[in-house]
Amino acid sequence: MSSAEMRAQVLEAHERQRKRYGQLHIGWNSELSGSLLRRFARLDADTASMLHQTIEALGLSMRAYDRILKLARTIADLDGLEEIRSAHVAEAIQYRNLDRPQVEMFV
């Protein structure tokens, strides 16, 4: 994807968010919290189960859960989709894991 194509994709995602949140006095997915996050970042049962299992397996907090959900919402927006799919959540989890400090093992 060229830089121009990426820019167009990001601008489309911004416009999608602007329309979605127009009456709510927020502009970005990152501003979602609580009931608004649950309303605009709904997951189907299988995807929600996968996310809950991952959160438990990795020992992540509810704050991390919300961050993953917001990021998945943004990834879906970049894909031009209103529904968040399991692939969006999986990608968000991968980014979250990259963001965590890595523990080195000494033998």
N, CA, C and O atoms as CSV, one atom per row, in Angstrom:
chain,resi,resn,atom,element,x,y,z
A,1,MET,N,N,0.850,-1.167,0.000
A,1,MET,CA,C,0.000,0.000,0.000
A,1,MET,C,C,0.905,1.243,0.000
A,1,MET,O,O,1.859,1.327,0.773
A,2,SER,N,N,0.592,2.190,-0.867
A,2,SER,CA,C,1.385,3.416,-0.946
A,2,SER,C,C,1.026,4.355,0.212
A,2,SER,O,O,0.013,4.168,0.885
A,3,SER,N,N,1.857,5.345,0.425
A,3,SER,CA,C,1.586,6.339,1.471
A,3,SER,C,C,0.274,7.065,1.201
A,3,SER,O,O,-0.480,7.348,2.131
A,4,ALA,N,N,0.001,7.363,-0.047
A,4,ALA,CA,C,-1.246,8.051,-0.401
A,4,ALA,C,C,-2.465,7.172,-0.100
A,4,ALA,O,O,-3.487,7.661,0.382
A,5,GLU,N,N,-2.348,5.890,-0.385
A,5,GLU,CA,C,-3.444,4.958,-0.092
A,5,GLU,C,C,-3.663,4.824,1.413
A,5,GLU,O,O,-4.798,4.786,1.888
A,6,MET,N,N,-2.551,4.753,2.156
A,6,MET,CA,C,-2.663,4.674,3.620
A,6,MET,C,C,-3.323,5.923,4.177
A,6,MET,O,O,-4.193,5.845,5.044
A,7,ARG,N,N,-2.903,7.073,3.672
A,7,ARG,CA,C,-3.479,8.339,4.131
A,7,ARG,C,C,-4.978,8.367,3.865
A,7,ARG,O,O,-5.754,8.771,4.730
A,8,ALA,N,N,-5.387,7.943,2.682
A,8,ALA,CA,C,-6.810,7.910,2.336
A,8,ALA,C,C,-7.570,6.968,3.264
A,8,ALA,O,O,-8.682,7.285,3.685
A,9,GLN,N,N,-6.993,5.827,3.587
A,9,GLN,CA,C,-7.630,4.859,4.482
A,9,GLN,C,C,-7.805,5.460,5.880
A,9,GLN,O,O,-8.856,5.298,6.500
A,10,VAL,N,N,-6.790,6.144,6.368
A,10,VAL,CA,C,-6.866,6.776,7.688
A,10,VAL,C,C,-7.906,7.888,7.687
A,10,VAL,O,O,-8.683,8.004,8.635
A,11,LEU,N,N,-7.934,8.701,6.650
A,11,LEU,CA,C,-8.922,9.779,6.573
A,11,LEU,C,C,-10.345,9.229,6.529
A,11,LEU,O,O,-11.253,9.807,7.126
A,12,GLU,N,N,-10.543,8.124,5.829
A,12,GLU,CA,C,-11.863,7.483,5.797
A,12,GLU,C,C,-12.252,6.962,7.182
A,12,GLU,O,O,-13.406,7.081,7.591
A,13,ALA,N,N,-11.287,6.387,7.899
A,13,ALA,CA,C,-11.555,5.899,9.260
A,13,ALA,C,C,-11.900,7.062,10.184
A,13,ALA,O,O,-12.800,6.943,11.016
A,14,HIS,N,N,-11.194,8.186,10.048
A,14,HIS,CA,C,-11.506,9.373,10.856
A,14,HIS,C,C,-12.915,9.877,10.563
A,14,HIS,O,O,-13.650,10.246,11.479
A,15,GLU,N,N,-13.284,9.893,9.305
A,15,GLU,CA,C,-14.626,10.340,8.926
A,15,GLU,C,C,-15.688,9.391,9.482
A,15,GLU,O,O,-16.738,9.838,9.943
A,16,ARG,N,N,-15.427,8.117,9.442
A,16,ARG,CA,C,-16.354,7.116,9.984
A,16,ARG,C,C,-16.574,7.366,11.480
A,16,ARG,O,O,-17.703,7.316,11.970
A,17,GLN,N,N,-15.486,7.633,12.189
A,17,GLN,CA,C,-15.585,7.913,13.619
A,17,GLN,C,C,-16.319,9.232,13.875
A,17,GLN,O,O,-17.138,9.320,14.790
A,18,ARG,N,N,-16.032,10.233,13.087
A,18,ARG,CA,C,-16.686,11.529,13.259
A,18,ARG,C,C,-18.200,11.395,13.120
A,18,ARG,O,O,-18.958,11.964,13.905
A,19,LYS,N,N,-18.631,10.638,12.113
A,19,LYS,CA,C,-20.068,10.412,11.919
A,19,LYS,C,C,-20.667,9.597,13.055
A,19,LYS,O,O,-21.751,9.912,13.547
A,20,ARG,N,N,-19.970,8.558,13.468
A,20,ARG,CA,C,-20.477,7.675,14.518
A,20,ARG,C,C,-20.680,8.429,15.831
A,20,ARG,O,O,-21.668,8.199,16.529
A,21,TYR,N,N,-19.763,9.319,16.170
A,21,TYR,CA,C,-19.790,9.980,17.471
A,21,TYR,C,C,-20.253,11.434,17.394
A,21,TYR,O,O,-20.099,12.186,18.356
A,22,GLY,N,N,-20.813,11.825,16.266
A,22,GLY,CA,C,-21.177,13.217,16.026
A,22,GLY,C,C,-21.946,13.906,17.132
A,22,GLY,O,O,-21.646,15.057,17.450
A,23,GLN,N,N,-22.918,13.255,17.727
A,23,GLN,CA,C,-23.761,13.871,18.756
A,23,GLN,C,C,-23.244,13.630,20.175
A,23,GLN,O,O,-23.880,14.055,21.139
A,24,LEU,N,N,-22.134,12.973,20.314
A,24,LEU,CA,C,-21.673,12.545,21.638
A,24,LEU,C,C,-20.523,13.381,22.204
A,24,LEU,O,O,-20.064,13.121,23.316
A,25,HIS,N,N,-20.067,14.354,21.474
A,25,HIS,CA,C,-18.978,15.229,21.928
A,25,HIS,C,C,-17.654,14.479,22.122
A,25,HIS,O,O,-16.824,14.865,22.945
A,26,ILE,N,N,-17.476,13.425,21.366
A,26,ILE,CA,C,-16.181,12.761,21.293
A,26,ILE,C,C,-15.852,12.601,19.815
A,26,ILE,O,O,-16.744,12.610,18.967
A,27,GLY,N,N,-14.577,12.455,19.516
A,27,GLY,CA,C,-14.198,12.374,18.118
A,27,GLY,C,C,-13.456,11.118,17.723
A,27,GLY,O,O,-13.341,10.804,16.538
A,28,TRP,N,N,-12.950,10.392,18.716
A,28,TRP,CA,C,-12.063,9.277,18.425
A,28,TRP,C,C,-12.434,8.058,19.246
A,28,TRP,O,O,-13.029,8.173,20.317
A,29,ASN,N,N,-12.081,6.900,18.741
A,29,ASN,CA,C,-12.294,5.656,19.483
A,29,ASN,C,C,-11.549,5.672,20.815
A,29,ASN,O,O,-12.016,5.093,21.797
A,30,SER,N,N,-10.411,6.322,20.849
A,30,SER,CA,C,-9.618,6.363,22.077
A,30,SER,C,C,-10.346,7.051,23.222
A,30,SER,O,O,-9.975,6.872,24.382
A,31,GLU,N,N,-11.365,7.828,22.920
A,31,GLU,CA,C,-12.127,8.546,23.948
A,31,GLU,C,C,-13.284,7.721,24.518
A,31,GLU,O,O,-13.947,8.156,25.459
A,32,LEU,N,N,-13.525,6.560,23.968
A,32,LEU,CA,C,-14.610,5.712,24.454
A,32,LEU,C,C,-14.287,5.148,25.825
A,32,LEU,O,O,-13.143,4.797,26.117
A,33,SER,N,N,-15.308,5.067,26.656
A,33,SER,CA,C,-15.153,4.415,27.960
A,33,SER,C,C,-16.519,3.926,28.425
A,33,SER,O,O,-17.557,4.374,27.937
A,34,GLY,N,N,-16.497,3.014,29.364
A,34,GLY,CA,C,-17.716,2.534,29.992
A,34,GLY,C,C,-18.778,2.077,29.017
A,34,GLY,O,O,-18.512,1.277,28.121
A,35,SER,N,N,-19.990,2.594,29.199
A,35,SER,CA,C,-21.123,2.146,28.385
A,35,SER,C,C,-20.957,2.519,26.908
A,35,SER,O,O,-21.446,1.805,26.032
A,36,LEU,N,N,-20.275,3.627,26.630
A,36,LEU,CA,C,-20.050,3.992,25.225
A,36,LEU,C,C,-19.121,2.997,24.545
A,36,LEU,O,O,-19.318,2.653,23.379
A,37,LEU,N,N,-18.122,2.540,25.261
A,37,LEU,CA,C,-17.223,1.532,24.697
A,37,LEU,C,C,-17.987,0.247,24.407
A,37,LEU,O,O,-17.823,-0.348,23.341
A,38,ARG,N,N,-18.813,-0.180,25.339
A,38,ARG,CA,C,-19.603,-1.403,25.137
A,38,ARG,C,C,-20.620,-1.232,24.004
A,38,ARG,O,O,-20.929,-2.189,23.294
A,39,ARG,N,N,-21.129,-0.030,23.841
A,39,ARG,CA,C,-22.116,0.235,22.790
A,39,ARG,C,C,-21.501,0.232,21.392
A,39,ARG,O,O,-22.072,-0.331,20.457
A,40,PHE,N,N,-20.337,0.862,21.256
A,40,PHE,CA,C,-19.748,1.036,19.927
A,40,PHE,C,C,-18.664,0.016,19.586
A,40,PHE,O,O,-18.173,-0.009,18.458
A,41,ALA,N,N,-18.295,-0.809,20.530
A,41,ALA,CA,C,-17.274,-1.832,20.273
A,41,ALA,C,C,-17.814,-3.195,20.682
A,41,ALA,O,O,-17.155,-3.955,21.392
A,42,ARG,N,N,-19.017,-3.487,20.223
A,42,ARG,CA,C,-19.657,-4.779,20.526
A,42,ARG,C,C,-18.942,-5.910,19.815
A,42,ARG,O,O,-18.470,-5.774,18.687
A,43,LEU,N,N,-18.881,-7.036,20.519
A,43,LEU,CA,C,-18.270,-8.236,19.947
A,43,LEU,C,C,-19.306,-9.343,19.887
A,43,LEU,O,O,-20.192,-9.425,20.738
A,44,ASP,N,N,-19.191,-10.198,18.871
A,44,ASP,CA,C,-20.063,-11.377,18.862
A,44,ASP,C,C,-19.577,-12.326,19.952
A,44,ASP,O,O,-18.488,-12.143,20.496
A,45,ALA,N,N,-20.370,-13.326,20.268
A,45,ALA,CA,C,-20.085,-14.214,21.408
A,45,ALA,C,C,-18.734,-14.917,21.276
A,45,ALA,O,O,-17.987,-15.005,22.250
A,46,ASP,N,N,-18.416,-15.415,20.092
A,46,ASP,CA,C,-17.151,-16.138,19.904
A,46,ASP,C,C,-15.943,-15.216,20.079
A,46,ASP,O,O,-14.949,-15.589,20.703
A,47,THR,N,N,-16.042,-14.021,19.525
A,47,THR,CA,C,-14.939,-13.063,19.631
A,47,THR,C,C,-14.774,-12.603,21.069
A,47,THR,O,O,-13.648,-12.487,21.552
A,48,ALA,N,N,-15.874,-12.340,21.762
A,48,ALA,CA,C,-15.814,-11.937,23.168
A,48,ALA,C,C,-15.184,-13.036,24.014
A,48,ALA,O,O,-14.381,-12.752,24.903
A,49,SER,N,N,-15.540,-14.282,23.743
A,49,SER,CA,C,-14.975,-15.411,24.474
A,49,SER,C,C,-13.475,-15.506,24.239
A,49,SER,O,O,-12.710,-15.726,25.179
A,50,MET,N,N,-13.048,-15.340,22.986
A,50,MET,CA,C,-11.629,-15.384,22.657
A,50,MET,C,C,-10.875,-14.282,23.400
A,50,MET,O,O,-9.788,-14.521,23.927
A,51,LEU,N,N,-11.442,-13.088,23.442
A,51,LEU,CA,C,-10.784,-11.983,24.129
A,51,LEU,C,C,-10.700,-12.244,25.631
A,51,LEU,O,O,-9.653,-12.018,26.238
A,52,HIS,N,N,-11.782,-12.714,26.233
A,52,HIS,CA,C,-11.773,-13.014,27.672
A,52,HIS,C,C,-10.740,-14.090,28.006
A,52,HIS,O,O,-10.023,-13.969,28.999
A,53,GLN,N,N,-10.658,-15.129,27.194
A,53,GLN,CA,C,-9.682,-16.191,27.427
A,53,GLN,C,C,-8.256,-15.655,27.323
A,53,GLN,O,O,-7.384,-16.029,28.108
A,54,THR,N,N,-8.032,-14.789,26.362
A,54,THR,CA,C,-6.701,-14.209,26.181
A,54,THR,C,C,-6.329,-13.321,27.358
A,54,THR,O,O,-5.203,-13.373,27.853
A,55,ILE,N,N,-7.278,-12.506,27.803
A,55,ILE,CA,C,-7.037,-11.617,28.946
A,55,ILE,C,C,-6.643,-12.450,30.171
A,55,ILE,O,O,-5.704,-12.104,30.888
A,56,GLU,N,N,-7.364,-13.540,30.403
A,56,GLU,CA,C,-7.066,-14.406,31.544
A,56,GLU,C,C,-5.712,-15.096,31.375
A,56,GLU,O,O,-4.914,-15.147,32.311
A,57,ALA,N,N,-5.461,-15.620,30.192
A,57,ALA,CA,C,-4.220,-16.359,29.946
A,57,ALA,C,C,-2.985,-15.463,30.092
A,57,ALA,O,O,-1.948,-15.905,30.584
A,58,LEU,N,N,-3.102,-14.210,29.664
A,58,LEU,CA,C,-1.973,-13.286,29.730
A,58,LEU,C,C,-1.932,-12.508,31.044
A,58,LEU,O,O,-0.976,-11.778,31.308
A,59,GLY,N,N,-2.963,-12.666,31.861
A,59,GLY,CA,C,-3.009,-11.949,33.129
A,59,GLY,C,C,-3.146,-10.448,32.961
A,59,GLY,O,O,-2.565,-9.674,33.720
A,60,LEU,N,N,-3.919,-10.039,31.960
A,60,LEU,CA,C,-4.099,-8.615,31.693
A,60,LEU,C,C,-5.242,-8.047,32.528
A,60,LEU,O,O,-6.123,-8.780,32.976
A,61,SER,N,N,-5.216,-6.756,32.727
A,61,SER,CA,C,-6.225,-6.064,33.524
A,61,SER,C,C,-7.424,-5.675,32.662
A,61,SER,O,O,-7.394,-5.801,31.438
A,62,MET,N,N,-8.472,-5.202,33.320
A,62,MET,CA,C,-9.638,-4.689,32.592
A,62,MET,C,C,-9.266,-3.433,31.811
A,62,MET,O,O,-9.855,-3.150,30.768
A,63,ARG,N,N,-8.305,-2.692,32.305
A,63,ARG,CA,C,-7.815,-1.523,31.563
A,63,ARG,C,C,-7.211,-1.974,30.231
A,63,ARG,O,O,-7.444,-1.352,29.194
A,64,ALA,N,N,-6.440,-3.053,30.269
A,64,ALA,CA,C,-5.867,-3.611,29.039
A,64,ALA,C,C,-6.969,-4.114,28.122
A,64,ALA,O,O,-6.893,-3.946,26.905
A,65,TYR,N,N,-8.000,-4.736,28.705
A,65,TYR,CA,C,-9.154,-5.204,27.927
A,65,TYR,C,C,-9.766,-4.041,27.159
A,65,TYR,O,O,-10.027,-4.150,25.961
A,66,ASP,N,N,-9.996,-2.925,27.849
A,66,ASP,CA,C,-10.590,-1.754,27.195
A,66,ASP,C,C,-9.683,-1.209,26.102
A,66,ASP,O,O,-10.161,-0.819,25.036
A,67,ARG,N,N,-8.396,-1.178,26.353
A,67,ARG,CA,C,-7.455,-0.681,25.331
A,67,ARG,C,C,-7.472,-1.565,24.092
A,67,ARG,O,O,-7.447,-1.068,22.966
A,68,ILE,N,N,-7.513,-2.869,24.301
A,68,ILE,CA,C,-7.579,-3.803,23.176
A,68,ILE,C,C,-8.868,-3.594,22.395
A,68,ILE,O,O,-8.861,-3.608,21.164
A,69,LEU,N,N,-9.961,-3.402,23.097
A,69,LEU,CA,C,-11.252,-3.187,22.452
A,69,LEU,C,C,-11.259,-1.897,21.622
A,69,LEU,O,O,-11.769,-1.882,20.501
A,70,LYS,N,N,-10.701,-0.831,22.165
A,70,LYS,CA,C,-10.614,0.437,21.427
A,70,LYS,C,C,-9.754,0.283,20.179
A,70,LYS,O,O,-10.098,0.790,19.112
A,71,LEU,N,N,-8.646,-0.414,20.319
A,71,LEU,CA,C,-7.755,-0.624,19.176
A,71,LEU,C,C,-8.428,-1.498,18.126
A,71,LEU,O,O,-8.299,-1.235,16.931
A,72,ALA,N,N,-9.141,-2.530,18.555
A,72,ALA,CA,C,-9.872,-3.381,17.607
A,72,ALA,C,C,-10.929,-2.571,16.868
A,72,ALA,O,O,-11.147,-2.781,15.675
A,73,ARG,N,N,-11.594,-1.640,17.569
A,73,ARG,CA,C,-12.585,-0.758,16.941
A,73,ARG,C,C,-11.911,0.067,15.839
A,73,ARG,O,O,-12.472,0.244,14.758
A,74,THR,N,N,-10.714,0.564,16.121
A,74,THR,CA,C,-9.977,1.366,15.144
A,74,THR,C,C,-9.533,0.522,13.956
A,74,THR,O,O,-9.602,0.973,12.812
A,75,ILE,N,N,-9.083,-0.688,14.217
A,75,ILE,CA,C,-8.665,-1.572,13.127
A,75,ILE,C,C,-9.852,-1.891,12.224
A,75,ILE,O,O,-9.713,-1.919,11.001
A,76,ALA,N,N,-11.012,-2.131,12.818
A,76,ALA,CA,C,-12.221,-2.368,12.017
A,76,ALA,C,C,-12.558,-1.127,11.185
A,76,ALA,O,O,-12.949,-1.246,10.024
A,77,ASP,N,N,-12.408,0.057,11.773
A,77,ASP,CA,C,-12.651,1.291,11.020
A,77,ASP,C,C,-11.703,1.414,9.835
A,77,ASP,O,O,-12.110,1.824,8.748
A,78,LEU,N,N,-10.449,1.060,10.044
A,78,LEU,CA,C,-9.479,1.103,8.941
A,78,LEU,C,C,-9.846,0.112,7.843
A,78,LEU,O,O,-9.549,0.338,6.671
A,79,ASP,N,N,-10.496,-0.990,8.227
A,79,ASP,CA,C,-10.965,-1.971,7.246
A,79,ASP,C,C,-12.288,-1.557,6.608
A,79,ASP,O,O,-12.775,-2.222,5.693
A,80,GLY,N,N,-12.872,-0.456,7.090
A,80,GLY,CA,C,-14.132,0.020,6.531
A,80,GLY,C,C,-15.347,-0.740,7.035
A,80,GLY,O,O,-16.381,-0.771,6.367
A,81,LEU,N,N,-15.233,-1.355,8.215
A,81,LEU,CA,C,-16.304,-2.186,8.746
A,81,LEU,C,C,-16.860,-1.622,10.045
A,81,LEU,O,O,-16.116,-1.096,10.872
A,82,GLU,N,N,-18.165,-1.734,10.218
A,82,GLU,CA,C,-18.786,-1.323,11.473
A,82,GLU,C,C,-18.656,-2.414,12.528
A,82,GLU,O,O,-18.519,-2.108,13.713
A,83,GLU,N,N,-18.696,-3.688,12.118
A,83,GLU,CA,C,-18.588,-4.759,13.094
A,83,GLU,C,C,-17.116,-5.098,13.331
A,83,GLU,O,O,-16.297,-5.098,12.413
A,84,ILE,N,N,-16.818,-5.383,14.581
A,84,ILE,CA,C,-15.474,-5.798,14.948
A,84,ILE,C,C,-15.414,-7.313,14.819
A,84,ILE,O,O,-16.223,-8.029,15.410
A,85,ARG,N,N,-14.464,-7.786,14.054
A,85,ARG,CA,C,-14.315,-9.228,13.826
A,85,ARG,C,C,-13.188,-9.781,14.697
A,85,ARG,O,O,-12.389,-9.033,15.259
A,86,SER,N,N,-13.147,-11.087,14.792
A,86,SER,CA,C,-12.121,-11.735,15.619
A,86,SER,C,C,-10.713,-11.384,15.126
A,86,SER,O,O,-9.791,-11.257,15.931
A,87,ALA,N,N,-10.545,-11.227,13.818
A,87,ALA,CA,C,-9.229,-10.861,13.279
A,87,ALA,C,C,-8.793,-9.487,13.781
A,87,ALA,O,O,-7.604,-9.262,14.009
A,88,HIS,N,N,-9.743,-8.566,13.956
A,88,HIS,CA,C,-9.418,-7.234,14.473
A,88,HIS,C,C,-8.958,-7.322,15.926
A,88,HIS,O,O,-7.997,-6.664,16.322
A,89,VAL,N,N,-9.649,-8.136,16.710
A,89,VAL,CA,C,-9.278,-8.319,18.115
A,89,VAL,C,C,-7.921,-9.014,18.204
A,89,VAL,O,O,-7.080,-8.619,19.011
A,90,ALA,N,N,-7.700,-10.030,17.395
A,90,ALA,CA,C,-6.417,-10.749,17.408
A,90,ALA,C,C,-5.267,-9.802,17.061
A,90,ALA,O,O,-4.207,-9.857,17.683
A,91,GLU,N,N,-5.474,-8.944,16.080
A,91,GLU,CA,C,-4.439,-7.980,15.708
A,91,GLU,C,C,-4.175,-7.006,16.852
A,91,GLU,O,O,-3.021,-6.692,17.143
A,92,ALA,N,N,-5.228,-6.528,17.498
A,92,ALA,CA,C,-5.080,-5.609,18.631
A,92,ALA,C,C,-4.320,-6.280,19.775
A,92,ALA,O,O,-3.489,-5.645,20.425
A,93,ILE,N,N,-4.599,-7.550,20.019
A,93,ILE,CA,C,-3.891,-8.297,21.069
A,93,ILE,C,C,-2.406,-8.397,20.735
A,93,ILE,O,O,-1.558,-8.254,21.616
A,94,GLN,N,N,-2.094,-8.640,19.476
A,94,GLN,CA,C,-0.690,-8.727,19.070
A,94,GLN,C,C,0.024,-7.408,19.331
A,94,GLN,O,O,1.151,-7.400,19.826
A,95,TYR,N,N,-0.625,-6.291,19.001
A,95,TYR,CA,C,-0.011,-4.984,19.259
A,95,TYR,C,C,0.162,-4.771,20.757
A,95,TYR,O,O,1.169,-4.212,21.190
A,96,ARG,N,N,-0.802,-5.206,21.544
A,96,ARG,CA,C,-0.714,-5.085,23.002
A,96,ARG,C,C,0.473,-5.884,23.526
A,96,ARG,O,O,1.194,-5.417,24.407
A,97,ASN,N,N,0.679,-7.077,22.993
A,97,ASN,CA,C,1.807,-7.895,23.432
A,97,ASN,C,C,3.140,-7.263,23.051
A,97,ASN,O,O,4.117,-7.390,23.789
A,98,LEU,N,N,3.191,-6.586,21.910
A,98,LEU,CA,C,4.418,-5.902,21.512
A,98,LEU,C,C,4.721,-4.736,22.430
A,98,LEU,O,O,5.879,-4.355,22.604
A,99,ASP,N,N,3.668,-4.166,23.021
A,99,ASP,CA,C,3.788,-3.001,23.884
A,99,ASP,C,C,4.235,-3.367,25.306
A,99,ASP,O,O,4.701,-2.507,26.053
A,100,ARG,N,N,4.091,-4.639,25.671
A,100,ARG,CA,C,4.438,-5.081,27.029
A,100,ARG,C,C,5.946,-5.260,27.149
A,100,ARG,O,O,6.604,-5.696,26.205
A,101,PRO,N,N,6.487,-4.923,28.308
A,101,PRO,CA,C,7.926,-5.161,28.501
A,101,PRO,C,C,8.224,-6.661,28.464
A,101,PRO,O,O,7.487,-7.471,29.025
A,102,GLN,N,N,9.288,-6.998,27.811
A,102,GLN,CA,C,9.663,-8.396,27.691
A,102,GLN,C,C,10.571,-8.770,28.868
A,102,GLN,O,O,11.496,-8.034,29.211
A,103,VAL,N,N,10.300,-9.887,29.458
A,103,VAL,CA,C,11.111,-10.378,30.573
A,103,VAL,C,C,12.165,-11.308,30.000
A,103,VAL,O,O,11.854,-12.261,29.286
A,104,GLU,N,N,13.402,-11.018,30.321
A,104,GLU,CA,C,14.482,-11.865,29.844
A,104,GLU,C,C,14.742,-12.981,30.839
A,104,GLU,O,O,14.701,-12.782,32.053
A,105,MET,N,N,15.003,-14.132,30.307
A,105,MET,CA,C,15.305,-15.292,31.140
A,105,MET,C,C,16.821,-15.480,31.148
A,105,MET,O,O,17.458,-15.509,30.096
A,106,PHE,N,N,17.376,-15.604,32.324
A,106,PHE,CA,C,18.813,-15.872,32.457
A,106,PHE,C,C,18.993,-17.306,32.899
A,106,PHE,O,O,18.381,-17.742,33.874
A,107,VAL,N,N,19.815,-18.030,32.199
A,107,VAL,CA,C,20.038,-19.437,32.524
A,107,VAL,C,C,21.397,-19.612,33.138
A,107,VAL,O,O,21.778,-20.730,33.485
